[in-house]
């Protein structure tokens, strides 16, 4: 009865039929010991299922004492028993599709357990299906790609829907939205193997209808029925059935002939009604007439025509370009058009300059107005664009002279000087009268050829050279150098001596000069005592034709070296002693400081090397001598009064030494005989007589010497005046031999002293007799000295031209 009530709630029909079924089940369960119930899925919480305690034959009062309990493997919370009334009810949501999937039978197995005594009852609760699941498509949208070339009655399979219910609730039917192209073919109950598909009713045209949207609906057999839909997106695939088409069949364009490369000409556009590769268009040049295919380029992708070469109006005024547009279909289809390009004239031709008959190099002695080159100019343009003006680089010794229309001569305008400008870069400019005007330049390299018009030149007109005497033969003493401003062989300088006589000998016996390097060599040792100044000239000549040359003067001063030892002179003319010793008689009565003798010596050297000093050597045995010798005069005087204890014969050794480096010496032996005062007058009278004779002879010599000095001094003054005049007219030179009197500061045992030296010099200038002068010096002695030192140099004919005589 309760089951019938439940069925009446679900459906109002077939109550009797269900009641009978329940009675039969109850009878079957009583016979089998198992209770069966049924409940629809999705029943609400608390829905009555059955009086399980009553059906199992259990009293309500014994349910609790006997620990009544229900167990269900995996489904314990779906159904529950009310222990107060023994009713089995729905405890939570029951989903048949979740429990059993698409199985036709779906039940929940319960085990009812009671104790005292222990009994186990099996209860089956059948879950009935209801139409609670609509048909479902796996995709919300199905996409079909169909070519427009498909024939009518072509079939296109579709994916059907699915329904989680069973039985009639899962029995699906399909319907398609209205359209003119497709119909739906669905499986029937008699032919379940037939697939769901679309059938093409008429031809497709992608260009008219590229896409078709359809709605497919699936409905189940439940009551009320449930439906599901899917959107069918049909995309019509293109085939290559349309040609590319240009907007025009002919195009006309104008271009100036001076346009640059890559200049835009025109952009062509061809369209193809197809799509994809069938609608992709590429462009190509079929031909460019006349013979100008390389003058234009066409971009195969965007259809841009650009200039690729130089367009020349003088060559072609029109170009015909055939263009083809091709799609990428299979097979490809093509369209065509023609582009007419008109070329407009412009001043695009620069003048041309041609140089002919160029006479190079040009000698620097070429006369003005001489034609150097012929020049012609031309221009391919016409009218004002072809009228030319020709010009030359300014500030050059050349000019252009027009000889005929567009013909010019390059002529020399002024004298050339290779040493000032060795070459010229001439730029000839030709400019036309176009707007804007164009110009062309031509460069000419004009080399000026050298002629021998410059003589070798020395840096100075004369040089002063100092050479020590006793030089080794062949030693290098100086190098002369002359520069020639010319070039090549005209600047090749060679050197030679200007041969002269030096006394009795040729100049070439003293010196030589190397022809190429200009080195001057001394061929033999030079002797200061023989030759103090050697003056000569060196000639420098080039190798030009005719050769040019110049001379330079060399003044070679031979510097003195200490190569002559002092030479002793007799105390008086005719005096002498044994073994070369000097003898004198000295009275014992003379007092201290009395001069008893004088040592005379000369040195052939000059300057320091001829400056003599005298020293008294210690006596043998260390005995103290009563005599002394003056350091610079050589006078021997007493240091004290003589007495009887002094030896009758006194032997004195006087060392004469010069101041050279190293010093050279000579030793004089003086024998003094001490006599009594009675004998002294005789001896003194003899000494005085001898001295008087020597003095007279010396006076005679001095007279001649004075005369010679006056003559030589006069000649020297004239020479100096002439030399000064020449020096004033010549540029000043600096050197160790410049004007001025040298002052030498000397240091000796008696202190510092200075002297101004003037001495005779034998000057050899290469011509004329040697010059002679006299030089004397006076030492500065301490105050109170009454001695006087005189130096004199003897004249020609003497074997010692550098002698200095020191006397009282």
Secondary structure, 3 states (H helix, E strand, C coil): CHHHHHHHHHCCCCHHHHHHHHHHHHHHHHHHCEEEEEEECCCCCCCEEECHHHHCCCCCCHHHHCCCEEECCCCCCCEEEECCCCEEEECCCCCHHHHHCCCCCCEEEEEEEECCCCEEEEEEEEEECCCCCCCECCCCEEEEEEECCCCCCCEEECCCCECCCCHHHHCCEEEECCCCCEEEECCCCCCCCCCCEEEECCCCCCCCCCEEEEEEEEECCCCCCCEEEEEEEEEEECCCCCCCEECCCEEEEEEECCCCCCCEEEECCEECCCCHHHCCEEEEEEEEECCCHHHEEECCCCCEEEECCCCCCCCCCEEEEEEEEEECCCCCCEEEEEEEEEEECCCCCCCEEEEECCCCCEECCCCCCCEEEEEEEECCCCHHHHCEEEEECCCCCEEEEEEECCEEEEEECCCCCCCCCCEEEEEEEEEECCCCCCEEEEEEEEEEECCCCCCCEECCCEEEEEEECCCCCCEEEEECCEECCCCHHHHCEEEEECCCEECCEEHHHCEEECCCCCEEEECCCCCCCCCCEEEEEEEEEECCCCCCEEEEEEEEEEECCCCCCCEEECCCCCCCCHHHCEEEEEECCCCCCCEEEECEEECCCCHHHHCEEEEECCCHHHCCCCEEECCCCCEEEECCCCCCCCCCEEEEEEEEEECCCCCCEEEEEEEEEEECHHHHHHHHHHHHHHHHHHHHHHHHHHHHHHHHHHHHHHHHHHHHHHHHHHHHHCCCCCCCCCCCCCEEEEEECCEEEEEECCCCCCEECCCCCCECCCCCCCCCCCCCCCCCCCCCCCCCCCCCCCCCCCCC
